[in-house]
Each structure stands twice: as structure tokens, then as C-alpha cells.
Amino acid sequence: MNEPANKISRNLPPGEVFSPEQLRTLAARIKDSGELGRSRVYASLLDYLVQCSIDGRQPKEIEIAMEVLGRQTDFDVSRDSAVRVYIHQLRKKLDAYYRQQKCEDPYRIVIPKGQYTIAAVPQKLQPSPVPAKPGLSFNFNTALLASIALLLAANLWFLIGERNTANSTALNHVAPHQVWQPLLDDEIPILLVMGDYYIFGELNANGNVARMIREFDVNSSRDLESKIFSDIEATENYLDLDLSYMPEGSAYALVKIAPLLQSTGKRVSITMMSDLTIQDIRSNHIVYIGYLSALDKLSTMAFAASGLRIGRSYDELLNLETGVYYTSDAGLPESGAQFRDYGMFSTFPASSETQLVVVAGMRDAGLMHTAMAVSDETLQTQLDQILGTGMDPQHVSFEALYEVFGVDRMNFSANLIYSNHTDPSYIWGNQISSFAN
């Protein structure tokens, strides 16, 4: 049936074209699509707007702030743009959903500009797709990356299984080592945390993604939202792509470390740093694998009792006692040129019950060697000589730094150049203890 022209041209109350059950089903479908990203706020906001539409009311900004964002009654809408930013971002995510999913529903839901409610508008018929030219299209970039990730994960866990079978005897010697023992002698689960880099898009004047950006202070959707909240005009410049990547060395390091942890029979889970929560830290032993620059929310804990500090960049560490800087030049090595990199290993109690282990590098070479050094029976003799005996197996607190040399991104030799028995009281006694215990 043809709709009158004046009805097609305006936004309609959703109740005119959707039943309450259809609206809830549509909202669930949008959430399940993944287009809203990893932040739970957008899903909650969509559900709230849908329920308001069903109830026939238009919420005020302060109501959304309190009922969805959890703000207090003293929330000042004139000074805090959080609600406006979330509404703006949800509007764009709804547009992206209909653009990507190619829904055949006669109507779609939108958030009209300047309003805090949803409306229904007729769907425009989409032309038949034109065969894509060779090359990578941004529209299916996320799906393609997901497929690649699944293939890599399958191959990775195959390699882990093969290595576990082939080297079970060696693993049985490595796992009881005193640097791993605090993770293995109880029933607390182990969480592998992979240091990923969160990527977001910068938009051009036409609203298309002009480039993808990595900033060290933006490590999650929440960080990006905070960045946008600081300037309401920035909402027009950036787009949450819900995208992250890991360094190449992380896969090698994971293959080295995961079988060691699995050999114990304990439950081992894996997550990205951008998804790590405080509750995760409280309820799991944590094993971090990645670059020093991706430590993010674990950085304060990792350096609380350390004799090292991040230097003038994340490719540099400062020895606080000697004043010596350890600087990597492995970032962009020229073809055939030698390079120097550094890898850091540390382990310490994160709370009275849980242990945190950091297997990190400034770049790939340092990360890969550190993973090999702490999972190889022969190389662990270096740590034995330094650690000695008599250490409390439940409160091991130790750090080591490896200097790695290589050519053309391949590491050839390495030395253990720094080690330190750290004092856990510095960790338990400082400001992070409020969430660690």
C-alpha cells in the first residue's frame, strides 16, 4: 500500500508503525549485530529510549543522565555534555547499523537531531550492489579483520596444542619454577591479558573515515568517549570503530606462555587490555603479554615497586638507582642494520590472593625474547641464579630486564642486564590498593 507523501516526508512516532514487541525485538537485533560496539552504555541507552517510546514519553536530558548514565541529582546539563555526546554517537551507530545490515524492514528507527527520543522513518530502497573492485573496502573491514582473527586464532591454538604435546616433559619442569608457582598452587583462575592498541577513526568533511588513529591515552571505547566529552565539537571529528590490533610478537609470546599455564589444568581465559576490568584484576591471576606502551590500566601496578620507570617515550626505561636510560632503536630498523631492543619481566602480588605477571617488550624482539626466557627450561637458570632460594612462594616479587640484539627484525642474542627483588608493600600501600584488595 502506498503511503501519503506527507506521511513519508516526516518522522513518525514509532508506535504508529511498530508494536511494543516489534520495537523490543528490533532493539535486540541492533544490539546483537555488534554495531553498538563494546560499551554497554549504548545498549542501555537504546533500551531506555525504546521503553520511553513505548510509554509515550520524551525523557529530559537530566533523566537520561541519572537513569542511564548513573549521574547524581546535582548533574549540570549546562556544563557536562555527556548525554548529548552519547545521543550523538548512538545516532551515528544506528545509521551505521542500517547502512551495514541492509535491513528489508519498511521502516527504520532514528534519533532526530536535537531530540532525546526515537522516531520511525521509511526505509529507502537500496540499489543492487555493484561488484567490488579489487582492494580492501572500509565498509567490510571489520568483518574481514574478524575472519582473519578467527583463522589466526585457530592456527595459534593448533600450534599451542602441538607444542604442548611435544614438550610436555619440558613444561613439567618449567611450570613449578618459583616465578610461576604463585599462579599454580591454588584454585584461582588465570586470565591472559593481551596488550592491544585501540584504534578510532578521524572523519573528513564528508563524514567519511579519512584515517585511523592510535593515541596512547585512548585505550578503550570509554577513553574515546572521555576524549570526545571534553569538546562537544569533537563528536563530528571522530568515530568509534570498535577496532584494535596487537603487535606481531604477541602471537609468538602467547604460543610460548599459554601451554605453560594450560599444563596445570587450571582454567585459563584470555581478554584484550581494552576489555580488562577492575573486577578481572580482583578475581584472577593476571598474565600480561604485550608492549610496555599497551600496559594501560596495569601500568601503575607494574611500576609501583619497580626500580625502573618509563622514560621520555615508551621505547625507553630509566634505571632509578643509576640514572641509566635503556632505549630501544628497534622501531624502524633499516634493512640489514643492527638494532637493540629491551624486554621486561616482572611478577608481584596484585592483592593478598592474586599474582600479576608482566611479559613485555618495548618492541617485538624484546617481547619475544622475554617470553622465551621465562618459558624455557635452560634460560630460566639465569633467573635461578639471581633469585636464589628461600623466597616466599606465595609472595614472589621480582623484575628483570633483557637487552636484545638483532638484524632485520630478527633477534640473535640477548643478555640479562638488570634484576631487582621488589617490595610488595609499595604496591599494597599505595593508592591502587583500594581496588586491588
ROKOLKE-468556 format. One record per atom (N, C-alpha, C): x, y, z. Coordinates in pm, whole numbers, plus 32768, in hexadecimal, padded with zeros to 4 digits. Layout:
BEGIN
XYZ/...
# end
This chain:
BEGIN
80557F898000/800080008000/8059807C8000/803880DE7FAB/808581597FA3/806381B58017/80C881F18052/80B3824E80BF/80A082DA8087/804E832E80C6/804283B7809B/80CA83FD809E/80DF84588041/8161849B8035/818384E680B4/8120852980F3/81408577816B/8163851D81E0/813484A081E1/81558443824D/81E2840E823D/820D83FA81BE/829283C781A4/82FB842F81C6/82DB84AD81B5/8340851681C0/835F853D8250/8314850B82B3/832D8535833C/834C84BE8396/838C84DF8408/83A68478846C/8322844E84AC/831483CD84C1/8299839884FB/82B383668588/8253837385E3/826083308664/826C829A864D/82CD8257868B/82E081C78671/826381758687/820C81A186E6/819381568702/8134814E868C/814381A68628/80EB81A485B4/810D81318554/818B81018559/81B4809984F8/81EE801D853D/820D802585BD/82447FB38606/81ED7F968680/81D77F18869C/819B7EF3871C/82097EF58786/81E77EF98808/82507EF5886F/82AC7E7D8860/82747E09883F/82C77D928831/83247D9E87B8/82F27DD8874C/83477DEC86D6/83BA7E4C86F3/839E7EB38742/84077F138766/84737ECF87BA/84497E81881B/84AA7E3D8871/84FC7DD88820/84BA7D9287C4/85007D31876F/85657D798716/853E7DEC86DF/85997E39868A/86127E6886DA/85F97E998755/86697EC787A8/86C87E5487C6/86917DDD87E2/86E57D6987FE/87387D448784/86FA7D4E870D/87427D2D8691/87B47D8F867A/879C7E0E8695/88067E738684/88797E5786E5/88597E378762/88C27E1B87C5/89117D9E879F/88CC7D378770/890E7CBA874D/89687CC986D2/894F7D2E8681/899F7D418607/8A2E7D6A8625/8A467DA1869C/8ACC7DD186BE/8AE87E5F8693/8A8A7E9F864E/8AA17F27861B/8AA87F8E868B/8A747F6D8702/8A7B7FCD8770/8B027FCA87B7/8B597F6D8790/8BDD7F6687CD/8BDC7F1D8852/8C4E7F268897/8C5E7EDA8913/8C297F23898E/8C117FA38983/8BE07FEE89F7/8B4E7FC98A13/8B327FA98A94/8AA97F838AB9/8A4D7FFD8ABF/8A8580738AC0/8A3280EB8ACF/89D480FC8A58/8A0680E389DE/89B180F88969/893C80968966/8953801A898F/88E57FBA8996/887E7FE589FE/88AE80128A6F/885280418AD9/880580BC8AAD/884981168A66/880881908A37/879D816F89CF/87BB81138974/875880EB8910/86DE80AC8953/86F4805189B1/8684801389F8/8630807C8A40/867380DE8A7A/862C81478AC4/85D581998A66/860B81C189F4/85BE82118994/854981C1895B/856081408944/84F480EA8912/848480E2897A/84A880CE89F8/844380C48A60/83F881498A71/844081B88A67/83FD823B8A6E/8399824B89FE/83BF821C8984/836482248913/82E881CF892B/82FC81588960/828A8100897E/822F813F89E6/826D81848A48/821F81C58AB2/81E4824A8A86/820982778A0E/81D382F489DA/820A83718A1D/8287836F8A49/82C183E58A88/834784088A48/836A84878A4E/83E984B88A1B/844084DF8A92/84AB84948AAC/84FC84AF8B23/854B85318B16/856A856C8B88/85BE85E38B8C/864F85B88B99/86A886168B7B/873785F98B80/876185CC8C0B/872E860D8C72/875485EA8CFA/8722855E8D1F/86AF85368CE8/867B84AF8D03/86D684458CC7/8705845D8C4C/876183FE8C0D/87E383F68C5B/8814846A8C87/8891846E8CD3/888784198D51/881784228D96/880783DC8E15/87E083498E00/8783832E8DA6/874A82A88D9A/879C824C8D41/87ED82848CE5/883E82328C8B/88D3823C8CAD/890282B68CC2/899182CA8CDB/89B682C48D6E/895382BB8DC5/896F82AE8E53/89A0832C8E96/898383A18E5C/89AD841F8E98/895584408F11/8986849B8F65/893E84C28FDD/88DE85358FBF/888F85589023/882985BF9011/886686498FF8/88E5865C901C/892486DD9005/896686E78F7C/894986898F23/897F868C8E9B/8955870D8E55/89B687538E1C/899D87D58DDC/89A487C48D44/893087C58D03/892B87AF8C73/896C88218C25/897788958C62/89B489058C1D/8A4D88FC8C1B/8A8688AB8C77/8B1688A18C80/8B4B88198C51/8AF887B58C56/8B24872D8C31/8AD687008BB6/8B1E86E48B4B/8ADD86C28ACB/8AD0862B8AB6/8ADF85DC8B22/8AE1854B8B13/8A6685158ACB/89F085418AF3/8975850E8AB6/897185318A22/899285AC8A01/898E85D78975/89F08587891F/8A6585698958/8AC8851D890E/8A98848D88F9/8A62844F8961/8A3183C68953/89BF83BE88EE/8964841E88F3/88F584208893/892B84308805/898B848B87F5/89C784A38771/8A0A8423873D/8A5683DF8794/8A9A83668769/8A3782F6874B/89CE82E9879D/896A82828783/8923829C86FF/8909831B86E0/88CB833D8660/8921830A85EB/89A5831F85F6/89FF82F1858C/8A0682588587/8A00821885FB/8A06818785FD/8987814985C1/8914818785D6/889981578597/88A2816684FF/88D981D884D3/88EB81EA8442/8947817F840A/89B381618455/8A1280FC8426/89D180728421/897880568481/89347FD48483/88E37FC28403/8892802583DF/883E80178368/8891801C82E8/8902806082ED/895980668277/899F7FE0825F/89C67F9E82CC/8A127F2282C1/89B97EA682B3/89487EA582FA/88F87E2B8302/88987E19828E/887D7E848243/88237E7D81CF/879D7E3C81F5/875F7E73825E/86DF7E3F828E/86717E578227/86137DFA821F/85A47E0581C1/85247E368205/852D7E608283/84B77E9582C6/84867F13827F/84047F268276/83D17F9E8232/83F4801F827C/840A801682FF/842C808D834D/84AA8072839F/84F080DC83BB/856480D88412/8550813A8485/859F812C84ED/8596818D855B/860F81E98555/85F98265857A/866182CC857B/8652831D85FC/86B9836B8619/86B183CE8684/86B784578641/8647849D8638/8647852085F5/86A9857F8639/86EB85D285EC/874A86328623/870486928681/874686AB86F0/870F87068753/86A986C987AF/8692864587A2/862E860287F5/866B858D8841/8629856688AE/865484F488FD/85EA848788F6/85C58465887E/855E83FF8869/857783BC87E3/8536834B87CD/85428308874C/84C7832586F8/84D8831C8674/846A832F8615/847782C485AA/840B82AF8562/840A824E84F4/840682998470/8456826C8410/845582A6838A/845682338326/841C824882B0/841C81DE824B/84AA81BF821C/84C381418203/8544811881CC/854A813A8138/85BB816D810C/85CF8182807C/85FC80FF803E/85C880E27FC8/85F280687F83/868380757F5B/86D2800E7F78/875F80107F57/87737FD57ECC/87C680147E78/87E27FDA7DF4/88307F587E02/88277F067D9B/88717E877D9C/89067EA47DA7/894B7E567DF7/89D97E707E0A/8A2A7E5E7D8A/8A8A7EB67D76/8AE47EAE7D04/8B5C7E5B7D2E/8B877DFD7CDA/8BFC7DAB7CFF/8C717E047D25/8CAE7DE37D95/8D1B7E367DC7/8D977E267D73/8DDF7E937D63/8E607E8F7D21/8EC67E517D7E/8F347E1D7D45/8F9A7DE37D9C/8FCC7E4A7E00/8FE67E1C7E79/90157E787EE0/8FC07E6B7F5C/8FEB7EA87FC4/8FA57E9F8045/8F457F128055/8EC67EF18067/8E617F58807F/8E517F6E8113/8E4A7FEB813E/8E3C800681CD/8DBA7FD08205/8D507FC781B0/8CCE7F9D81E3/8CD17F0F821B/8D267EB881E1/8D297E318217/8DAE7E16825B/8DF17E7F8281/8E737E7082C3/8E677E228345/8E017E448397/8DF27E018417/8DD47D6D8405/8D7B7D4D83A7/8D5A7CC1838F/8DD47C74835E/8E217CB28304/8E987C7182D0/8EFD7C58833E/8F117CBE8392/8F6F7CAE8400/8F427C41845F/8EBE7C398476/8E8A7BD184CF/8EA87B468496/8E967B378412/8EB17AB683D3/8F447A9283DE/8F9A7AF583C5/902A7ADE83D0/904D7AB7845E/90117AFE84C0/902E7AE2854C/90077A53856F/8F947A24853C/8F68799C8559/8FC97936851F/8FF8795084A3/905778F58466/90DB78F284B2/910A796A84D9/918679718525/9177792A85AB/9103794085EC/90ED7900866E/90EC78688661/90AB783685F7/90A777A585E3/9133776D85D0/918377B0857C/920C77848567/925F778F85E6/924877FB8631/9294781286AB/927977A48711/91FA77858728/91DB771E878B/92057693875A/920A767F86D5/92407602869F/92D475F686C3/931D766786AD/93AB766786CF/93C0764F8764/936A768F87B6/9376767D8846/935F75EB886C/92FA75AE882E/92DF7521884C/935274C78822/938A74E287AB/93FB7493877B/947274A187D8/948D751D8800/950075368856/94EC74F688E0/947074FD890E/945274C38991/946C742C8991/944373E98922/945873598918/94EB7336890C/9531738388B8/95BD7364889C/961873828911/95F473E58963/9650741389CA/961674048A57/95BF73A38A6B/957F73978AED/95E5737E8B5C/964F73348B3C/96B6731B8BA1/96FB739B8BCB/972073ED8B65/9761746C8B83/970574C88BD1/968574C98BAD/9625751E8BF3/961874F78C85/961F74768C9F/961474488D29/968874788D7F/96F874988D3F/976974CE8D88/975F75658D97/972275A88D36/971A763A8D38/96AC76698D97/9636762A8D91/95C376598DDE/95DD76648E74/962576048EB2/963C76118F43/96A2767C8F68/96DE76BF8F04/974377248F22/9708778F8F7D/975C77C88FD5/97297823903B/96E978A39003/970978CA8F86/96C879428F50/963879248F25/961778A38F0D/958F787F8EE4/9540783F8F56/9584780F8FBB/954177C29024/94CC78099066/94D3788E9080/946178CF90C2/93DF78C99072/93E978B38FEE/937178AB8F9B/933678208F97/938677BD8FBF/936177338FA3/933876E2901C/934F77169095/933A76C7910D/92B376DF9151/92547718910A/91D0772F9145/9165771790DB/90E9773B90FC/907A772590A0/904E77A59059/90997810906C/90757890902D/908F78878F96/903178AD8F42/904578A38EB1/90B079048E80/90E478E88E0A/914C793A8DCC/910F79838D55/912B7A048D4C/90FA7A548CDC/91727A8A8C8E/917E7A608C11/91E37A958BB6/91B07B178B7B/91FC7B828B8A/91D47C058B58/92337C2C8AE8/91FD7C3D8A71/924E7C6189FD/924C7CF889EA/92C17D3289E3/92CB7DC389D3/92A87DEE8945/92317E218932/92057E4D88AD/92057EE588A5/920A7F17882C/92037FA68813/91777FC787E0/913480258823/90AC804A87FC/90B480B0878A/906780988721/906C80EC86A9/8FE681328696/8FE981B3867A/8F6E81FA8659/8F82824B85DA/8F148274859E/8F1A82B7851D/8F0F834E8527/8F55839084D0/8F48842184C0/8EFA843C8440/8E92848C844A/8E3884A283D9/8E60851D838A/8E4685188307/8E5D858E82B4/8DDD85E182AD/8DDE8648825A/8D6D86A48253/8CED865F8222/8CFC85EF81DA/8C8785A881A7/8C53853E8208/8C938534827C/8C6784D382DF/8C9D844882C9/8CFF843A826E/8D3D83B88254/8DC083AD82A2/8DE8833082BE/8E64831A8308/8EDB833C82AF/8F2583A382D6/8F9A83CE8289/9017838282B1/902383638331/909683168361/907282D783E6/90C08271840A/90B0822E848B/9120825A84E8/90FE82718567/915982B185C5/91708259863F/91EC8259866E/920F821C86EF/924A82898748/920D829C87BD/924282F88821/925582AB88A3/92C582C388E8/92E582768960/9281828B89D1/923A82FC89D1/91D983138A3C/914C82E78A16/913C82A789A3/90BA8272897A/90CA81DB8968/909D818E89CB/90B280FE89CB/902F80AF89D1/8FBE80F389C2/8F3E80AE89C7/8ED2810D8994/8E5A80D68983/8DE8812B895C/8DCF819789C3/8DDF81738A43/8DC881D48AAE/8E2D82468AA8/8EAC82268A8A/8F11828E8A7C/8EF082EC8A09/8EC182B38999/8E9D83068927/8E27835F8949/8DC783298992/8D55837B89BB/8D8383EE8A13/8DE283D38A6E/8E16843D8AC4/8E5B84A88A73/8EA3847E8A0C/8EE684DE89B4/8E818536896D/8E1584F68940/8DAD854188F9/8D61859B8958/8D4A856989D5/8CFF85B98A35/8D42863E8A52/8DC786428A48/8E0F86BC8A69/8DF3872C8A06/8DBE87098992/8DA0876E892C/8D2C873B88D8/8CB6877488EA/8C3F874488A3/8C528749880C/8CA287A887DB/8CB887B2874A/8D09873C8715/8D5386F9876F/8DA486888744/8D4E86128719/8CCF8610873E/8C7785A28715/8C6B859A867E/8C81860B863A/8C79860C85A8/8CFB85E08567/8D6585D285B8/8DEA85B6857F/8E158525858D/8DDD84DD85EF/8E0D8457860C/8D9C83F18609/8DC0837585EC/8D60830885E7/8D9B828E862E/8D4C82538686/8D7581D886CA/8D6981648668/8DDA812B8640/8DDA80BD85E0/8DD080358624/8DD7803486AB/8DD57FB786F6/8E3F7F5886BE/8EB87F8D86AD/8F237F458668/8FA37F4F86BA/8FEC7EE286C2/906D7EE48704/90CB7E8486BD/914D7E9286D6/91AD7E35869A/921A7E1586FF/92607DA686E7/92CC7D7C873F/934D7D7386EE/93C07D88872F/94417D7A86EB/94597CE986C0/94B07CD8865C/94CE7C52862A/950B7BFA8697/95607C3586EA/95A47BE68750/95487BAA87B7/94CE7BDF87C2/94707BAC8826/94477B1C8809/94377AFA8789/94107A718765/947D7A0F878C/94FA7A32876F/956B79DC8794/956F79CB882B/95617A3A8873/95677A348906/94F679E0893E/947F79EB8904/940C799D8933/942479088920/946078E288AE/947E78568895/94E0781F88FC/95387875892D/9599784B8992/955B783E8A1D/9506789D8A40/94D378A58AC9/945778508AE0/93FB784E8A80/937B78098A95/938977758AB7/93DF77288A72/93EA769A8A94/941B76848B23/947176DC8B51/94A476D28BD9/943276DE8C3E/93D8773B8C27/9367774F8C81/930076E08C72/92EB76B38BF8/928876498BE0/92B475C38C1B/933775AE8C25/9368752E8C56/934075128CE6/9315757A8D2D/92EE756A8DB9/926175358DC9/9212753B8D5E/918775108D67/912A757A8D9F/915E75F08DC1/9109765C8DF3/90BC769D8D81/905176E28DA4/9005772B8D3F/905277A78D16/906E77B28C93/90B878238C5C/905F786A8BF6/904578EA8C0D/8FF6793B8BB1/904F79A48B70/901D79E68B0A/906A7A4B8AC4/90127AC38AA7/904B7B3B8AB2/90017BB58A92/90627C1D8A5D/902C7C848A21/907C7CF589F3/908A7D5C8A63/90F97DA58A63/910B7E0D8AC8/90997E728AC3/90687E938A4D/8FFD7EF68A41/8F7B7EC68A80/8F6F7E428A9A/8EF77E0B8AD9/8F0B7DE78B6B/8F847DF68B9F/8FA27DCF8C28/8F597E298C8A/8F207DEC8CF3/8ED97E378D59/8F1F7E288DE0/8EFD7E7F8E3D/8F347E768EC4/8F097DF38F05/8E8F7DC68EEB/8E607D488F23/8EB67CD38EF2/8EE37CD98E74/8F3C7C728E3F/8FBC7C6A8E92/8FF27CDF8EB5/906F7CE48F01/905B7CAC8F8D/8FE67CC48FC4/8FCA7C95904B/8FB97BFE9053/8F827BC18FEC/8F577B358FF7/8FAC7AD38FA8/90197B008F69/906E7AA78F19/91027AC38F33/91547A5D8F20/91E17A778F09/91EB7AB18E7D/923B7B1A8E6C/92457B5E8DEB/92CF7B448DAE/92D17B1B8D2F/934D7B108CE3/93407B6C8C6A/938F7BD78C6A/938A7C388BFD/93F37C168B94/93CC7C1B8B15/94277C068AA5/94167C798A43/94817CC38A26/94757D3089C5/94E37D9889D5/94D07E098993/952F7E77899B/95207EC08A20/958B7F018A4C/95837F578AC1/951F7FC98AAA/95187FF88A30/94C080698A11/942D80448A16/940D7FC38A1C/93807F988A20/93587F668AAA/93AC7F7B8B11/938A7F4F8B99/930E7F958BCF/92F780108BA5/927E805A8BC8/926280548C5D/91EF801B8C84/91C4801F8D10/92187FC88D6D/92707F758D37/92CC7F278D8A/93507F6F8DA0/93647FDE8D5D/93E680228D61/940980528DED/93A8808C8E34/93C380BE8EBB/93F1804E8F17/93AE7FDA8F10/93D47F698F62/945D7F338F3B/94787F2B8EB9/94F47EF08E89/956E7F3F8EB5/955F7FC38EC6/95D280168EE8/95CB804F8F76/956880268FC5/9559805B904C/95D3803C90A3/96057FC2909C/96787F9B90EE/96F67F88909B/96EF7FA8901B/975E7F8E8FBF/97D17FEF8FD3/98487FC08FB1/98BC80178FAD/98CC80588F26/986980448ECE/986B807D8E48/97F280D98E35/97FC81348DD9/978F818C8DB3/978E819E8D1C/971681B38CE5/970D81D88C58/975A825B8C45/97AD825F8BDC/980182D48BC6/97BD83408B77/980683798B18/97D083E88ACA/976D83BA8A61/976783388A4A/970382FB89F2/96F0826C8A21/9691822489E2/967B81998A07/96E6813C89CE/974381738982/97B681278952/982E813C89AC/981681648A29/988581848A82/985E81698B13/98BD81308B5F/98AD811C8BEE/992081608C36/990481958CAA/996981D78CFD/998381848D79/9A0381668D93/9A2D81258E0D/9A34818F8E7A/99DA81898EDB/99D081F28F40/9A4B81FA8F99/9A91818A8FAD/9B06818A9005/9B8281C18FC1/9B97819A8F43/9C1281C28EFD/9BFF823A8EA2/9B8182588E7F/9B6882C58E21/9B80829F8D90/9B99821E8D76/9BB481EF8CEE/9B3081DE8CA2/9B2E820B8C24/9ABB81F78BCD/9AD3817E8B74/9A6E812A8B66/9A7180BA8B09/9A1180DD8A98/9A4880F48A21/99F7812889B1/99FA80C7893D/998480A4890C/9978804B8899/9982809A8817/99C8806087B5/99C8809B872E/9991803686C9/993A7FDD86FC/99027F7386A8/98827F9E8662/9858801B8674/97D98047863A/97D6804185A4/9839807F8564/983F808384D1/98CE806484A4/98FC7FE884B7/99857FC88490/99957FC883F9/9A047FFE83C9/9A207FFB833A/9A457F6D8311/9A307F508290/9A4E7ECC825D/9AE17EAA8274/9AF97E3882B3/9B827E0B82CC/9BC57E4C8342/9B827EAA8385/9BBF7EF283F5/9BA57EA98478/9C077EAF84D2/9BF67E758555/9B9B7ECD85A9/9B577E908609/9B037EDD8664/9B107EA686F1/9AE37EF78751/9AE37ED187DC/9A557EE38813/9A247E81885C/99A07E8A8896/99A67E598927/99397E6C8971/99367E4589FD/98B37DFE8A1E/98BF7D988A70/984A7D4F8AA1/98487D4F8B38/97D17D5B8B72/97C37D648C03/97697CF38C36/97987CB18CA0/97487C4E8CE6/973A7C7A8D77/96C07C748DAB/96AE7C908E38/963B7C3C8E6E/96427C1A8EED/95D77BD18F2F/95CE7C028FBE/95547C158FED/953F7C4C9073/94AF7C33909E/94947C339120/940A7C22914F/93B67C9D912B/93487C8690E5/92ED7CF490C6/928C7D0C9138/927B7CA7918E/92287CB29205/92577C479267/92107C3692D2/92377BD09333/92237B4392FD/91D97B34928C/91BD7AB09257/91EC7A9C91C7/91F87B06917A/92147AFA90EC/929E7B2F90C8/92D47AF9905C/93597B1D902B/934C7B5C8FA0/93A27BBD8F82/93A57BFA8EFE/942E7BE08EC0/942F7BAD8E47/94AA7B918DFD/94AA7BE58D7E/95197C2A8D65/95267C7F8CEF/95937C468C95/956F7C208C1C/95CE7BF58BB6/95C47C5C8B46/96237CB88B40/96147D2C8AE9/96967D4B8A9F/96887D9C8A3A/96FC7DCD89F0/96E17E5989BF/974E7EA289A3/97397F248963/97077F0F88D5/973F7EAB8891/97147E84880B/97107DEB8803/96FC7DB6878A/96E87D278779/975E7CD387A9/97D97CFC8787/984D7CAB87AB/98587C9A8842/98467D08888D/984C7D00891E/97DE7CAB8958/97657CBA8923/96F37C6C8952/97087BD88938/97367BB688C1/97477B29889C/97B37AE688F0/98237B2C8905/988D7AEF8955/98617ADE89E6/981B7B408A1D/97EF7B368AA8/97927ABE8ABB/97367AAA8A5D/96DC7A368A65/972A79B48A5F/979079B08A09/97E2793789FF/983379228A7F/9868798F8AB6/98BE79848B2C/9875794F8BA5/97F779708BB5/97AD79468C2E/975E78C68C18/9767788D8B9F/971F78108B84/977C77A08B58/97FD77BE8B51/9860775D8B24/98AF77288B9C/98B976A48BA8/98F976678C1B/998C76908C28/99D2769B8BB7/9A6076BE8BBB/9A75774F8BE1/9A2877A98BA2/9A3A78388BBC/9A11785E8C49/99BA780F8C87/998D78318D0E/99FA781F8D76/9A6777DB8D51/9AD577CE8DB1/9B1178568DD2/9B0878B68D74/9B37793E8D93/9AE779798E06/9A6479688E02/9A11799D8E6D/9A2B79558EF0/9A4378D28EE8/9A5F78878F62/9AD878BE8FAB/9B4078DF8F60/9BBC79118F9C/9BA479968FE4/9B4A79E88FAE/9B2F7A6B8FE9/9ACA7A62905B/9A637A119047/99FB7A0690AC/9A2C79C1912A/9A83795D9119/9AB17913918D/9A4278BC91C5/9A4D78999243/99E978449284/99AE788C92FD/994778539333/990C788A93AC/98A378F59395/988079109318/9819797492FD/9790793D9321/973D798F935E/96B579679381/966979449301/964178C692EE/9601789E926F/957C78E39257/953D791A92C0/94BD795C92AF/94CA79F39298/95437A2792A6/95557AB79297/95D57AD69247/95E57A9191D6/96587AA99180/964B7B359143/96B27B859150/96AF7C0D911A/97397C2C90E0/973F7C2E905C/97BF7C319018/97AE7C6E8F8E/98197CAF8F5A/98157CE48ED2/989D7CD18E90/989D7CC68E0C/99177CB38DC0/990B7CFE8D3B/997D7D298D05/99807D708C85/99E67D2C8C2A/99BB7D0E8BAF/9A117CCE8B4C/9A347D318ADE/9AB37D308AB6/9AE17D7F8A44/9AEE7D2089CE/9AAA7D408962/9AA07CE588F0/9ADE7D278875/9B317CDC882C/9B707D0F87B3/9B3E7CBF873B/9B2F7D0486C9/9B027CBF8652/9B1E7D0D85D3/9AF67CD18563/9B057D0D84DF/9A867CED8490/9A537D518448/99DD7D3D83F2/996A7CFC843E/994A7D3184B3/98D87D048504/98EB7C77853B/99627C3E852E/997F7BBA8566/99E17BCA85D9/99BE7B93864F/9A187BA086C1/9A787B2986C5/9AF97B4986DD/9B627AE486D9/9B9E7AC68761/9BA67B2887B8/9BE17B10883C/9BA17B6C88A2/9BB07B498922/9B757B99898B/9BC17B858A0D/9BBD7BEB8A62/9BFE7BE58AE5/9B9B7C128B50/9BA37BD38BC4/9B587C018C38/9BAC7C708C78/9B807CEE8C6E/9BD37D5F8C98/9BA67D9F8D1B/9B2F7D7A8D4C/9AFB7DB98DC5/9A9D7D5A8E0B/9AA57D548E8E/9A447D068EDC/9A337D4A8F62/99C07D318FA1/99A27D77901D/99367D2C906A/99507D1390EB/98E87CDE9144/98967D569173/98187D5B914F/97C37DCD916F/97767DB691F0/974B7E1F922C/97057E1B92AD/966D7E279296/96207DBB92AE/95907DC09295/95477E2A92E6/95817E549357/953C7EB793A9/952A7F3A9360/95817F5792FF/95707FD092AF/94F37FC8925A/94D27F4E9233/945A7F3A91E1/93DF7F3E923A/93E17EF192A6/936D7EEB92FF/93587F709347/93C57FBD935D/93B8803693AE/939480B19361/939D80AE92DA/9381812A9292/92EE8133926B/92CE81949219/924181B591FF/91F5814691B6/923A80EB9171/91F080849127/91B980189183/91E380179202/91B57FAD925B/911E7FAF926F/90E0801F9257/904F802A926A/90017FCF920E/903A7FB19198/8FF27F529141/903B7ECE9132/90B67EC59161/90FE7E469151/90D87DE291BE/90AF7E139233/90907DB992A3/8FF97DB392BA/
# end
